[in-house]
């Protein structure tokens, strides 16, 4: 076993659900399941500005899992699908089969509020093209989610906030949401309450071709979407 040098001062941290460090850690008996669950959590966190999912094909070629599960029965190529299957059955991960004829095109998400929201969106869009790894910086829908905007600019999500964000994303045009976040950050008003008030004001008073704070007048978000 290689000797660890511990964690350096500049070590970066990824959020892990406390239940995974408590009751679930007690219940999980399979090292395959534990390593796969932790790896998916880590990869999703690293790529959250592009997408909230990883594919089974990515995991099957992931050097961390390949090396970490190489000693398991059947090798890593068997241990990884087994670990993922157990995690999905337990409910810690979600999966979406994009191409029934090819199991490697399975999308895997963390079963948290952003993950559940993302899988609903994924089920409503066309199947992913026949490439397994999208280029970095390109999301499935060409933009980050409202959850990503919140976490990158305001902080950690709570279940109650996730519900409000989902409702806002369904109620307002996406350019409005992006601009509202930008305006709040530029004024150092990093609060969802403040951003929600901006959106409510624009919906009531209107926006002039996407420019905030000009020519108050009635405006319909659907009309905005039709024009842009």
Secondary structure, DSSP 8 states (H G I E B T S, - for coil): --------TT-------GGGGTHHHHH---HHHHHHHHHHHHHHHHTTTT-S-EEHHHHHT-HHHHHHTTTSTT-HHHHHHHHHHHHHHHTSEEEEES-TT-GGGEEEEESSHHHHHHHHHHHHS----S-SS--TT--TTSS--HHHHHHHHT----HHHHHHHHHHHHHS-HHHHHHHHHHHHHTT---HHHHHHHHHHHHHH--BTTBTTSS-----HHHHHHH-
